Amino acid sequence: MSTSNGNGAHDGSSNAASNGHGPVGPLGAPSAEWLAQLANSMFRLPPSGVADAGTSPAVASAPTSDPHAAVTTTPVITAPAPPVPTGAPHSPVAPPGMPVSAEPLTDPTAAYYFLGSATSGSPLGAVAEGMPVPADAASTASSDPYAALTTAPATTAPKPPVPTVVPHSPAAPPGMPVSAEPFTDPTAAYYFLTGPADGSASGMPAAPAQPPGPAWLSPGVAGDPSVTAARADFPALHQQVHGKPLIWFDNAATTQKPRAVMDALTHFYEHDNSNVHRGAHTLAARATDAYEGARASVARLLGASSPEDIVFVRGTTEGINLVAQSLGRQTVGQDDEIVVTTLEHHANIVPWQMLAKEKGAKLRVVEVDDSGQVLLDHYASLLNPRTRIVALSHVSNALGTVLPVEQMIAMAHKLGVPVVVDGAQSVAHMPVDVNALDADFYVFSGHKIFGPTGIGAVYGRRDLLESMPPWQGGGSMIRDVTFDATVYNDPPYKFEAGTPSIADAVGLRAAVDYVMSLGMPRIFAHEQALTQTLMQTLGSIPGVRLIGTAADKVGVASFVIDGIPTERIGTMLDQQGIAVRSGHHCAQPALRRFGLESTVRPSLAFYNTDAEIETLGRAVRDITRSVH
């Protein structure tokens, strides 16, 4: 007889007791006998994956309606795993001519625990003398498996299979001598390299080759049918929703992912999975190379001077919080002021509100006109000697307005005020050059630019990053720790506490390299033409009110229809296979400026077409006719 203590916990007084997953032993834990039976039943599964008649239902059954469950509930024992690529791991014995230091670790500033002695100055911290130099680390970009996945988008031919992993080898490639000298190059980008991958002083890997790009991405050729060539790279676009072809117009919320991103993630987990930096083995070297290669790609995308100006974060929200909690706490005091605009996403409002409340400071807000563009005269009137930080969007996520950030940054800098730019809605749609903008900080999310979720980046001006205190403490962001004090690492690493999101950074690199290989100027020109078509199509429909009609904008068309709730419009469009966002878009102050609580927001990416916009127009016209 099973008994209970009244809280659902069995008292263990009978071997027949059950917790819903088989007999239980003392303290309500499963009995050893039942666990053994469960284990045996799991290992009795035949190659077909179908359980024997005596197999426990807990093992054999799985919900069939959940496509993700179908991926994971069948044990992967149907075929032998492919052989692991043969590779020569880093050996404890140095290559010929490379001495092995017998000295113990004595340098408290060394970045890697396994090093015997160190040389400071590398972007990754201290580097060991006598460290084996993997041969392929100094080879050309063609040996980089991730570069091979992303530099040639499959717009004209099927994508080649994932390249075979080229393992790190203790022998140098033909024509590449192995130096007997210890590692002393302070400009090297990676701890296991004898120098920058492309020979440059910055250590930034060479940019991928820029192919001509498909004709439809040339200026003035928007909507060419050959867009289907690029769309072939995005598997999620090739499905039906409610029996209709999916039309993805929710790109301001998140973008779909090209095959190159998925292949990069798979390749990393199948071949290179390791923690980064402090590992003295081959996979750690590969993972570090891939992770730091992602940092270099982001630096190229933003026009940053060095990969060291790029801090990896979870996304735009975390990036803004980092700046607010580090620079903000350092510079903002009682009665100081922080300036934002009416158009900001909540992620660029709430962190500054929290800081202002903590410090007794004030939040000042720049007004916008009826088209949704900021009023520069009002902005100028808000700047004063008490202004400590300006935070503004490059592009409004709710309206698509492109703010005059270069001019606004220059105005703030006249008073010595640093500017934080939210670039979440700009990096995927237009060329960005942080040096030309003279931005102090520029923040974006990877999933907005065809990359994975959970990864983003902060560009920071070097002198500011060096002066700012860390935000979070832990591993990786330190050089030396005692119970009395901690010596912090250099930027960007002092802002990357703990194990980073390594694979997502690799996926972000694939996404960045993909759009850069297409060419951001081409993407911008194509999307500008699509935006004009979208605005004209919706603006011509009786009963539709467009919100945000500034002359300078990118692919967002926010609208309402009198008499129909925005949520209902979104649901009706979904029935036609059209995905749009309905709601306040995490920009309630911006919408309330126009007397609204929500809008319908179709938003574009370069893989959208004129034909899709026409389908949206017909669907919206049908909806308006249903009530007018």
Backbone torsions as a table, in degrees:
resi	resn	phi	psi	omega
1	MET	NA	130.3	177.5
2	SER	-87.0	136.8	178.6
3	THR	-119.8	163.7	-178.5
4	SER	-135.7	150.8	178.7
5	ASN	-89.6	8.5	178.8
6	GLY	96.8	-17.1	178.2
7	ASN	-110.9	16.3	178.6
8	GLY	86.3	0.6	-179.3
9	ALA	-96.9	127.0	-180.0
10	HIS	-75.2	149.0	-177.9
11	ASP	-86.7	-3.5	176.7
12	GLY	73.9	17.1	-175.3
13	SER	-79.0	-10.0	-177.8
14	SER	-140.2	139.1	177.2
15	ASN	-67.7	-15.8	-179.8
16	ALA	-83.8	-3.8	-179.2
17	ALA	-61.6	151.4	-179.2
18	SER	-137.3	143.8	175.4
19	ASN	-106.4	16.3	-179.0
20	GLY	93.6	-10.5	179.1
21	HIS	-126.7	27.7	-179.9
22	GLY	114.0	176.2	-179.8
23	PRO	-60.2	150.1	-178.6
24	VAL	-115.1	154.0	175.4
25	GLY	-102.3	-156.2	178.7
26	PRO	-58.3	146.1	177.2
27	LEU	62.6	20.3	175.0
28	GLY	82.5	2.6	179.4
29	ALA	-77.8	152.0	176.5
30	PRO	-58.8	143.9	-178.8
31	SER	-71.0	154.6	179.2
32	ALA	-61.4	-36.9	-179.5
33	GLU	-63.2	-43.6	-177.5
34	TRP	-69.1	-37.9	177.4
35	LEU	-62.6	-39.9	178.2
36	ALA	-64.1	-42.0	178.3
37	GLN	-62.6	-40.9	179.2
38	LEU	-62.9	-45.4	179.5
39	ALA	-61.6	-44.3	179.9
40	ASN	-61.5	-41.2	-178.7
41	SER	-65.1	-35.2	178.7
42	MET	-65.1	-43.4	-176.7
43	PHE	-79.4	-9.6	175.9
44	ARG	-85.2	-7.1	-178.3
45	LEU	-59.0	127.1	178.5
46	PRO	-73.5	170.3	179.6
47	PRO	-56.7	-23.2	179.0
48	SER	-69.5	-16.3	-177.9
49	GLY	84.0	2.0	-179.7
50	VAL	-95.6	130.4	-174.7
51	ALA	-73.2	153.2	171.0
52	ASP	-64.2	164.8	-178.8
53	ALA	-60.9	-28.9	-178.5
54	GLY	-90.4	4.7	-177.8
55	THR	-69.8	141.4	179.1
56	SER	-59.6	132.9	176.7
57	PRO	-55.5	-28.9	-179.7
58	ALA	-62.7	-24.7	179.7
59	VAL	-95.8	-40.5	-171.6
60	ALA	-78.2	-32.1	-173.5
61	SER	-88.6	149.3	175.7
62	ALA	-158.3	143.2	178.1
63	PRO	-62.9	138.4	-177.4
64	THR	-100.7	-11.6	-177.7
65	SER	-84.1	-13.3	-178.9
66	ASP	-96.1	111.6	-176.9
67	PRO	-64.1	-28.4	179.2
68	HIS	-74.1	-37.1	176.7
69	ALA	-62.4	-37.4	179.6
70	ALA	-61.7	-27.7	-179.6
71	VAL	-74.2	-30.7	-168.1
72	THR	-111.5	-17.7	-171.0
73	THR	-85.1	-18.7	178.1
74	THR	-88.3	119.3	-179.0
75	PRO	-58.0	141.1	-177.3
76	VAL	-86.1	77.0	178.9
77	ILE	-130.7	18.6	-175.8
78	THR	-79.2	-17.7	-179.7
79	ALA	-156.2	152.3	178.4
80	PRO	-64.5	145.7	178.7
81	ALA	-67.0	147.1	177.8
82	PRO	-64.0	151.2	-179.3
83	PRO	-63.1	144.5	176.3
84	VAL	-70.7	134.1	-179.7
85	PRO	-56.0	135.5	179.2
86	THR	-69.6	134.9	179.3
87	GLY	-153.5	149.7	178.6
88	ALA	-89.7	107.4	-178.5
89	PRO	-68.9	164.7	174.0
90	HIS	-59.4	127.5	-176.4
91	SER	-98.7	147.0	175.6
92	PRO	-68.2	-14.3	177.2
93	VAL	-95.0	127.5	-177.3
94	ALA	-69.6	153.5	174.7
95	PRO	-61.2	163.6	179.1
96	PRO	-53.7	133.9	178.2
97	GLY	83.6	-1.4	-178.3
98	MET	-111.2	105.1	-175.9
99	PRO	-68.4	148.5	174.9
100	VAL	-102.9	121.2	-178.5
101	SER	-71.5	133.6	178.2
102	ALA	-95.1	0.5	-177.2
103	GLU	-74.6	141.8	175.2
104	PRO	-72.2	166.6	178.7
105	LEU	-70.6	113.6	-177.9
106	THR	-123.9	-8.6	-176.3
107	ASP	-90.6	109.9	-176.9
108	PRO	-67.9	-12.6	-180.0
109	THR	-95.4	0.1	-178.2
110	ALA	-62.2	137.4	-175.9
111	ALA	-81.1	-18.8	-173.9
112	TYR	-125.6	128.5	-171.2
113	TYR	-65.9	-19.9	-173.8
114	PHE	-91.9	2.8	-174.4
115	LEU	-87.0	143.2	179.4
116	GLY	-85.6	-34.1	175.3
117	SER	-153.0	167.6	-168.8
118	ALA	-143.2	159.5	172.2
119	THR	-124.8	124.2	-177.4
120	SER	-81.1	166.7	174.2
121	GLY	112.0	-19.7	178.0
122	SER	-69.6	147.2	175.9
123	PRO	-57.2	-23.0	178.5
124	LEU	-98.2	14.5	178.7
125	GLY	93.4	-151.7	-174.8
126	ALA	-71.9	147.8	-178.7
127	VAL	-129.2	139.8	-173.1
128	ALA	-76.1	144.2	164.5
129	GLU	-77.9	141.4	178.4
130	GLY	80.1	7.6	179.8
131	MET	-73.9	133.1	178.2
132	PRO	-58.6	140.6	-179.1
133	VAL	-104.5	110.5	177.7
134	PRO	-63.3	134.9	-172.1
135	ALA	-66.6	-42.6	-173.9
136	ASP	-76.0	-6.5	177.2
137	ALA	-64.7	-27.5	-178.4
138	ALA	-100.5	7.9	-178.5
139	SER	-78.9	177.3	-175.6
140	THR	-75.2	172.1	-177.0
141	ALA	-60.3	-22.9	-177.0
142	SER	-66.6	-19.0	178.6
143	SER	-85.7	-3.6	179.5
144	ASP	-84.4	111.1	-176.7
145	PRO	-62.0	-30.3	-179.2
146	TYR	-75.1	-36.7	175.8
147	ALA	-63.3	-38.6	180.0
148	ALA	-65.0	-26.2	-179.5
149	LEU	-76.8	-24.7	-165.8
150	THR	-120.7	-17.6	-171.0
151	THR	-80.3	-11.0	179.5
152	ALA	-129.9	82.4	179.9
153	PRO	-55.2	143.2	-175.5
154	ALA	-79.9	67.2	-179.7
155	THR	-98.7	-12.3	-179.4
156	THR	-127.2	-14.9	-178.6
157	ALA	-153.8	158.7	179.0
158	PRO	-58.8	145.6	-179.3
159	LYS	-68.5	135.0	179.2
160	PRO	-65.7	159.4	178.7
161	PRO	-63.7	160.8	178.9
162	VAL	-58.1	129.2	-176.5
163	PRO	-67.3	152.7	176.3
164	THR	-65.7	138.1	-179.4
165	VAL	-65.8	131.9	173.9
166	VAL	-97.9	104.6	-174.4
167	PRO	-71.0	157.9	173.7
168	HIS	-65.5	134.0	-177.8
169	SER	-124.3	145.0	178.2
170	PRO	-74.0	-10.8	-180.0
171	ALA	-98.7	137.9	-179.5
172	ALA	-72.3	149.6	176.3
173	PRO	-65.9	162.1	-179.9
174	PRO	-52.2	132.9	177.6
175	GLY	82.4	-2.4	-179.4
176	MET	-113.9	99.1	-176.4
177	PRO	-67.7	149.2	174.0
178	VAL	-93.1	114.6	-177.6
179	SER	-74.1	139.3	176.0
180	ALA	-85.9	-4.3	-178.8
181	GLU	-78.1	146.9	175.8
182	PRO	-65.9	162.0	-177.8
183	PHE	-74.4	112.5	-178.8
184	THR	-133.3	5.8	-176.1
185	ASP	-74.7	109.1	-177.2
186	PRO	-72.6	-9.3	-179.0
187	THR	-95.4	-2.0	-175.7
188	ALA	-63.7	141.2	-175.9
189	ALA	-87.7	-25.9	-174.8
190	TYR	-127.3	143.0	-169.1
191	TYR	-66.1	-20.5	-177.4
192	PHE	-101.7	9.5	-179.2
193	LEU	-102.4	149.5	174.5
194	THR	-83.4	-7.3	179.6
195	GLY	179.8	174.8	179.6
196	PRO	-57.2	144.5	-175.5
197	ALA	-59.7	-32.0	-177.5
198	ASP	-111.2	10.1	178.7
199	GLY	81.6	1.8	-178.8
200	SER	-80.5	157.4	-178.8
201	ALA	-69.6	-25.9	-175.0
202	SER	-79.2	-18.8	-175.7
203	GLY	79.5	5.7	-179.8
204	MET	-81.0	124.1	178.7
205	PRO	-55.5	150.3	-178.1
206	ALA	-60.5	143.3	178.7
207	ALA	-67.1	147.8	177.3
208	PRO	-62.9	152.3	178.5
209	ALA	-59.6	143.1	-178.8
210	GLN	-100.5	99.7	178.1
211	PRO	-70.4	164.4	-179.6
212	PRO	-56.8	-30.3	-179.3
213	GLY	86.9	156.3	-179.8
214	PRO	-65.6	151.7	-175.4
215	ALA	-61.3	-31.6	-175.5
216	TRP	-68.2	-14.8	178.2
217	LEU	-93.4	4.4	175.3
218	SER	-76.4	149.7	179.9
219	PRO	-55.3	133.8	176.3
220	GLY	83.8	5.0	-179.2
221	VAL	-119.9	35.9	-177.8
222	ALA	-65.3	143.4	173.5
223	GLY	78.7	10.9	177.7
224	ASP	-59.7	141.3	-178.4
225	PRO	-57.5	-21.6	-179.5
226	SER	-69.7	-0.3	172.8
227	VAL	-58.2	-25.4	179.5
228	THR	-60.8	-24.7	178.2
229	ALA	-64.2	-44.1	178.1
230	ALA	-73.6	-36.7	179.3
231	ARG	-59.8	-24.8	179.4
232	ALA	-63.4	-20.2	179.4
233	ASP	-77.7	-7.6	-173.2
234	PHE	-116.9	93.7	-174.8
235	PRO	-57.5	-36.5	-175.0
236	ALA	-64.9	-21.7	-179.7
237	LEU	-74.9	-12.7	-174.2
238	HIS	-106.4	64.8	177.5
239	GLN	-148.5	168.5	178.2
240	GLN	-112.8	144.3	175.2
241	VAL	-124.0	122.3	-176.1
242	HIS	55.3	36.7	176.8
243	GLY	78.1	6.7	-179.7
244	LYS	-118.1	148.3	175.4
245	PRO	-60.4	134.1	179.9
246	LEU	-64.5	131.5	170.7
247	ILE	-117.1	111.2	-173.9
248	TRP	-93.6	99.6	176.8
249	PHE	-113.5	33.6	178.7
250	ASP	-118.9	37.6	-174.0
251	ASN	-71.9	-23.7	176.7
252	ALA	-70.7	-23.0	176.3
253	ALA	-83.2	-48.7	172.8
254	THR	-164.5	152.9	-179.9
255	THR	-101.5	157.3	172.9
256	GLN	-76.1	164.5	-170.5
257	LYS	-112.7	134.6	176.0
258	PRO	-73.6	159.3	179.6
259	ARG	-55.6	-34.0	-178.4
260	ALA	-58.3	-37.2	179.4
261	VAL	-67.2	-44.8	179.7
262	MET	-64.7	-40.2	178.6
263	ASP	-64.6	-39.0	179.7
264	ALA	-64.2	-42.9	178.2
265	LEU	-62.7	-46.2	179.7
266	THR	-62.8	-44.4	-179.5
267	HIS	-60.2	-42.4	-180.0
268	PHE	-62.4	-49.7	-176.2
269	TYR	-69.1	-29.8	-179.2
270	GLU	-80.7	-27.1	-171.4
271	HIS	-125.0	-34.2	-167.1
272	ASP	-119.9	8.8	-172.4
273	ASN	-61.8	118.1	177.6
274	SER	-167.4	159.9	168.6
275	ASN	-73.1	159.2	-171.3
276	VAL	-99.5	163.7	171.6
277	HIS	72.6	-80.2	-164.0
278	ARG	-84.3	38.4	179.3
279	GLY	-115.4	135.5	-178.6
280	ALA	-99.2	41.7	180.0
281	HIS	-138.9	169.5	-170.7
282	THR	-62.3	-46.4	-176.5
283	LEU	-65.9	-33.8	175.9
284	ALA	-64.3	-38.0	178.2
285	ALA	-66.2	-43.3	178.1
286	ARG	-63.0	-45.8	-178.2
287	ALA	-63.2	-41.4	178.7
288	THR	-63.5	-44.0	178.8
289	ASP	-58.9	-44.4	-179.3
290	ALA	-66.0	-42.9	-178.4
291	TYR	-65.4	-46.9	179.6
292	GLU	-71.9	-27.1	172.9
293	GLY	-64.2	-35.1	175.9
294	ALA	-64.7	-39.6	178.5
295	ARG	-62.4	-41.6	179.6
296	ALA	-66.6	-38.0	178.1
297	SER	-64.4	-41.9	178.1
298	VAL	-63.3	-40.0	178.3
299	ALA	-60.8	-40.9	177.8
300	ARG	-65.1	-42.4	-179.6
301	LEU	-57.3	-42.5	-174.9
302	LEU	-90.2	-4.8	-177.4
303	GLY	72.7	25.5	180.0
304	ALA	-72.3	154.6	-177.7
305	SER	-74.3	-27.3	-175.1
306	SER	-153.1	148.7	172.5
307	PRO	-59.2	-24.9	-179.0
308	GLU	-68.3	-10.1	176.7
309	ASP	-85.9	-0.5	-174.6
310	ILE	-109.6	123.1	176.1
311	VAL	-109.3	127.7	176.3
312	PHE	-82.4	136.9	178.2
313	VAL	-138.7	-179.1	179.0
314	ARG	-75.7	-23.0	-178.7
315	GLY	167.4	-172.4	-177.6
316	THR	-58.6	-44.0	-177.6
317	THR	-59.3	-48.3	179.5
318	GLU	-66.3	-36.4	179.8
319	GLY	-62.4	-43.7	178.3
320	ILE	-66.2	-40.3	176.9
321	ASN	-62.4	-37.4	177.2
322	LEU	-58.8	-49.1	-178.6
323	VAL	-65.1	-41.2	-179.0
324	ALA	-64.0	-42.0	-175.3
325	GLN	-81.4	-20.6	179.1
326	SER	-99.3	-70.4	178.4
327	LEU	-62.8	-42.5	-176.6
328	GLY	-61.2	-49.0	179.8
329	ARG	-64.1	-27.8	-178.2
330	GLN	-77.1	-30.7	-170.2
331	THR	-114.2	-21.5	-174.7
332	VAL	-94.7	133.1	179.3
333	GLY	-133.6	-170.5	-178.9
334	GLN	-55.8	130.2	177.2
335	ASP	67.1	7.6	172.1
336	ASP	-74.5	171.3	-174.9
337	GLU	-130.4	144.5	175.3
338	ILE	-121.4	129.9	-176.2
339	VAL	-106.6	128.9	173.3
340	VAL	-129.7	175.9	177.3
341	THR	-112.3	163.0	177.8
342	THR	-60.4	-25.1	-172.0
343	LEU	-83.4	-0.1	-169.7
344	GLU	-68.8	145.3	166.1
345	HIS	-65.6	152.2	179.9
346	HIS	-54.6	-30.5	-179.5
347	ALA	-65.1	-19.8	177.7
348	ASN	-108.5	17.8	174.3
349	ILE	-120.3	-55.9	-171.8
350	VAL	-60.5	-45.4	178.9
351	PRO	-58.9	-35.3	179.3
352	TRP	-75.2	-33.9	173.0
353	GLN	-61.5	-44.9	-179.9
354	MET	-61.6	-43.1	178.7
355	LEU	-64.7	-43.9	-179.8
356	ALA	-61.2	-41.2	179.1
357	LYS	-64.6	-41.5	-179.5
358	GLU	-65.2	-38.9	-173.2
359	LYS	-96.8	-7.0	-175.0
360	GLY	74.1	30.4	-179.7
361	ALA	-98.0	178.6	-177.5
362	LYS	-121.2	143.8	174.9
363	LEU	-100.9	120.5	179.5
364	ARG	-108.6	140.1	-169.3
365	VAL	-121.2	127.4	177.9
366	VAL	-80.7	129.4	-179.3
367	GLU	-79.7	163.3	177.2
368	VAL	-125.5	159.8	178.7
369	ASP	-87.7	-175.4	-174.7
370	ASP	-69.2	-17.3	176.7
371	SER	-86.1	-12.2	-179.1
372	GLY	96.2	17.1	177.4
373	GLN	-102.0	146.0	-178.3
374	VAL	-67.6	150.2	177.4
375	LEU	-94.5	104.6	-175.1
376	LEU	-63.7	-32.9	178.2
377	ASP	-62.6	-41.0	178.6
378	HIS	-68.0	-39.2	177.3
379	TYR	-58.9	-46.9	-179.9
380	ALA	-59.8	-36.2	-178.1
381	SER	-70.7	-21.5	-178.9
382	LEU	-83.6	-25.2	-178.6
383	LEU	-73.2	129.1	-178.0
384	ASN	-157.6	175.2	-177.4
385	PRO	-60.9	-15.8	177.8
386	ARG	-88.9	-6.8	179.8
387	THR	-71.3	127.7	-178.6
388	ARG	-111.3	-32.0	-178.1
389	ILE	-147.3	141.4	168.7
390	VAL	-114.7	131.2	178.1
391	ALA	-126.9	123.7	-176.3
392	LEU	-148.9	155.6	177.1
393	SER	-83.7	145.5	170.3
394	HIS	-74.6	-40.8	177.6
395	VAL	-135.4	133.7	176.8
396	SER	-70.4	127.4	179.4
397	ASN	-72.5	-25.2	-177.2
398	ALA	-86.6	-32.3	-173.4
399	LEU	-117.6	-19.2	-176.5
400	GLY	83.0	3.4	179.8
401	THR	-62.9	131.9	172.7
402	VAL	-91.5	116.4	-178.8
403	LEU	-78.7	150.4	177.2
404	PRO	-77.9	67.6	-169.9
405	VAL	-65.8	-36.7	-178.9
406	GLU	-60.9	-43.2	179.1
407	GLN	-68.2	-40.3	-179.0
408	MET	-68.1	-36.1	176.6
409	ILE	-64.6	-44.9	-179.8
410	ALA	-60.6	-39.7	179.3
411	MET	-64.4	-40.2	179.3
412	ALA	-69.0	-39.0	-177.2
413	HIS	-66.6	-23.3	176.4
414	LYS	-61.6	-25.2	177.3
415	LEU	-102.9	7.6	-180.0
416	GLY	72.8	25.0	-176.7
417	VAL	-96.1	126.2	176.9
418	PRO	-73.1	150.8	-176.1
419	VAL	-123.6	130.7	176.0
420	VAL	-104.7	122.6	-178.0
421	VAL	-108.8	124.3	173.0
422	ASP	-83.4	106.6	-177.2
423	GLY	-102.3	19.1	-175.3
424	ALA	-58.0	-36.0	-175.1
425	GLN	-99.8	8.8	-177.2
426	SER	-113.7	-36.7	-168.5
427	VAL	-62.3	-28.1	-179.0
428	ALA	-87.1	-5.2	-169.1
429	HIS	-124.8	-11.2	-177.3
430	MET	-155.4	155.5	174.4
431	PRO	-64.2	141.4	178.7
432	VAL	-127.1	133.1	176.6
433	ASP	-134.7	101.4	-174.4
434	VAL	-65.6	-28.3	178.0
435	ASN	-72.0	-40.6	177.4
436	ALA	-65.8	-37.8	177.2
437	LEU	-71.9	-23.5	-173.8
438	ASP	63.6	35.7	-179.4
439	ALA	-72.5	143.7	174.8
440	ASP	-84.2	-38.8	175.8
441	PHE	-140.6	143.5	176.6
442	TYR	-141.6	125.9	-169.0
443	VAL	-125.4	139.9	175.7
444	PHE	-152.7	167.6	179.3
445	SER	-110.7	139.9	-179.0
446	GLY	-65.1	-35.1	-174.9
447	HIS	-72.2	-12.8	175.6
448	LYS	-81.3	-13.9	-177.3
449	ILE	-122.7	41.7	171.6
450	PHE	72.3	14.4	178.4
451	GLY	-103.2	-175.4	-178.9
452	PRO	-70.3	160.8	168.8
453	THR	-76.9	162.2	175.7
454	GLY	81.6	12.1	177.3
455	ILE	-142.3	142.0	177.2
456	GLY	-160.5	-174.2	-176.2
457	ALA	-148.3	151.5	172.3
458	VAL	-118.5	121.2	165.3
459	TYR	-86.5	133.2	176.8
460	GLY	-133.0	141.1	175.3
461	ARG	-62.1	134.3	-168.5
462	ARG	-56.5	-46.0	-176.9
463	ASP	-64.2	-33.5	178.0
464	LEU	-71.1	-42.7	178.0
465	LEU	-60.2	-38.4	-179.6
466	GLU	-69.2	-32.4	-177.0
467	SER	-85.4	-19.2	-175.8
468	MET	-78.1	142.2	174.2
469	PRO	-77.0	157.2	175.5
470	PRO	-61.0	156.6	176.3
471	TRP	-96.0	-46.2	-179.3
472	GLN	-118.9	147.7	179.6
473	GLY	-109.4	155.2	178.7
474	GLY	155.0	-155.5	178.1
475	GLY	-71.4	162.2	175.3
476	SER	75.6	-31.9	-176.6
477	MET	-91.2	14.3	-176.2
478	ILE	-123.6	158.6	169.0
479	ARG	-107.6	-38.2	-179.5
480	ASP	-152.5	139.2	-179.4
481	VAL	-129.3	127.8	167.4
482	THR	-128.2	174.2	177.8
483	PHE	-74.3	-9.0	179.1
484	ASP	-96.7	-33.0	-175.1
485	ALA	-163.9	163.0	177.1
486	THR	-127.7	135.2	173.0
487	VAL	-97.7	120.0	-175.9
488	TYR	-82.1	154.7	176.2
489	ASN	-72.5	171.8	176.2
490	ASP	-80.3	160.7	171.0
491	PRO	-65.3	148.4	3.3
492	PRO	-85.1	-5.7	-167.8
493	TYR	-69.4	-24.2	179.7
494	LYS	-71.3	-8.9	176.0
495	PHE	-106.0	10.0	-177.3
496	GLU	-123.9	63.2	-178.3
497	ALA	-67.4	138.2	175.2
498	GLY	81.9	-178.6	178.3
499	THR	-68.3	123.9	-179.1
500	PRO	-77.4	173.5	176.3
501	SER	-83.7	79.1	-168.2
502	ILE	-64.9	-52.4	-177.2
503	ALA	-62.4	-38.7	179.1
504	ASP	-66.7	-33.3	174.5
505	ALA	-64.5	-40.0	176.5
506	VAL	-62.1	-42.2	176.7
507	GLY	-64.7	-37.4	177.1
508	LEU	-63.4	-41.1	177.2
509	ARG	-58.9	-43.0	180.0
510	ALA	-60.4	-41.6	179.6
511	ALA	-66.0	-44.4	-179.3
512	VAL	-63.6	-46.4	179.3
513	ASP	-62.7	-33.5	179.4
514	TYR	-63.2	-51.5	-177.5
515	VAL	-69.4	-32.7	178.2
516	MET	-69.4	-31.3	177.4
517	SER	-70.8	-30.9	173.0
518	LEU	-71.2	-37.2	-179.9
519	GLY	104.1	111.8	-178.8
520	MET	-62.5	-36.9	176.4
521	PRO	-61.1	-37.9	178.3
522	ARG	-66.4	-44.0	179.2
523	ILE	-60.0	-45.1	-179.6
524	PHE	-59.9	-47.1	-178.8
525	ALA	-62.7	-42.5	179.6
526	HIS	-62.9	-46.7	-177.6
527	GLU	-69.4	-31.1	177.0
528	GLN	-61.7	-42.4	177.8
529	ALA	-65.1	-41.2	177.7
530	LEU	-63.6	-39.1	179.9
531	THR	-62.6	-43.1	177.4
532	GLN	-60.7	-42.6	178.2
533	THR	-63.3	-42.4	-179.3
534	LEU	-63.1	-47.4	-179.4
535	MET	-64.1	-42.3	179.7
536	GLN	-66.5	-39.9	-179.4
537	THR	-63.7	-50.0	-179.0
538	LEU	-71.5	-36.6	-179.0
539	GLY	-67.1	-19.2	-179.2
540	SER	-87.7	-3.1	-176.3
541	ILE	-91.9	122.1	178.6
542	PRO	-59.2	136.3	178.4
543	GLY	93.3	-11.7	179.2
544	VAL	-92.1	129.3	176.3
545	ARG	-112.6	115.6	178.5
546	LEU	-80.5	136.4	178.8
547	ILE	-114.7	117.6	-178.5
548	GLY	94.4	87.5	-175.1
549	THR	-121.7	28.0	179.6
550	ALA	-59.2	147.7	-178.4
551	ALA	-64.5	-34.3	-177.7
552	ASP	-101.8	102.6	-178.6
553	LYS	-153.6	162.4	174.4
554	VAL	-120.8	175.4	-162.2
555	GLY	-47.2	55.9	173.4
556	VAL	-130.2	134.7	174.6
557	ALA	-131.4	96.4	179.5
558	SER	-84.3	134.9	-179.3
559	PHE	-151.6	164.1	172.1
560	VAL	-133.9	159.7	173.8
561	ILE	-123.9	121.2	-178.2
562	ASP	-56.2	130.5	174.8
563	GLY	89.9	-3.8	-179.5
564	ILE	-126.4	121.5	177.5
565	PRO	-59.8	143.4	-177.5
566	THR	-62.1	-34.1	179.1
567	GLU	-63.9	-38.5	178.8
568	ARG	-66.7	-38.5	178.2
569	ILE	-61.8	-45.3	179.2
570	GLY	-60.0	-40.7	179.2
571	THR	-67.2	-40.4	179.9
572	MET	-66.5	-37.7	176.7
573	LEU	-68.2	-37.0	177.9
574	ASP	-60.0	-35.6	177.6
575	GLN	-62.5	-20.1	177.0
576	GLN	-97.5	8.7	179.1
577	GLY	83.1	11.1	-175.5
578	ILE	-102.9	118.3	-179.0
579	ALA	-96.4	116.6	175.2
580	VAL	-131.4	169.4	177.0
581	ARG	-101.4	132.9	176.0
582	SER	-125.0	126.5	-179.9
583	GLY	148.7	-155.8	-177.5
584	HIS	-95.1	-5.2	173.0
585	HIS	59.9	27.4	-177.1
586	CYS	53.4	38.2	178.5
587	ALA	-146.0	53.2	-175.6
588	GLN	-60.2	-43.5	178.2
589	PRO	-60.4	-36.2	179.6
590	ALA	-64.1	-45.5	-179.3
591	LEU	-70.4	-35.4	180.0
592	ARG	-67.8	-22.4	172.9
593	ARG	-59.0	-28.3	-179.9
594	PHE	-104.1	15.0	176.9
595	GLY	73.4	26.9	-175.5
596	LEU	-125.8	155.2	172.7
597	GLU	-105.7	-18.1	-179.6
598	SER	-160.3	158.9	173.9
599	THR	-140.7	169.3	168.5
600	VAL	-96.0	133.6	-172.5
601	ARG	-132.0	89.5	166.1
602	PRO	-73.7	138.5	-179.0
603	SER	-139.1	146.1	-166.2
604	LEU	-105.4	159.5	165.8
605	ALA	-137.6	172.7	-174.2
606	PHE	-65.6	-19.5	-179.1
607	TYR	-84.9	-0.1	175.3
608	ASN	-80.3	161.8	-172.9
609	THR	-131.8	163.3	173.8
610	ASP	-60.6	-37.9	-179.2
611	ALA	-62.0	-38.4	177.8
612	GLU	-66.5	-38.2	178.0
613	ILE	-65.2	-38.8	177.0
614	GLU	-62.6	-40.8	177.9
615	THR	-63.3	-42.3	176.5
616	LEU	-61.1	-44.2	-179.9
617	GLY	-59.5	-44.2	178.9
618	ARG	-63.1	-41.8	-178.9
619	ALA	-65.3	-42.6	179.1
620	VAL	-66.5	-38.6	178.3
621	ARG	-62.2	-40.9	178.2
622	ASP	-64.4	-37.1	179.7
623	ILE	-66.5	-43.8	179.9
624	THR	-64.5	-36.7	179.1
625	ARG	-66.6	-24.9	-177.5
626	SER	-71.3	-17.8	-178.5
627	VAL	-123.3	-9.4	-177.8
628	HIS	-114.1	NA	NA
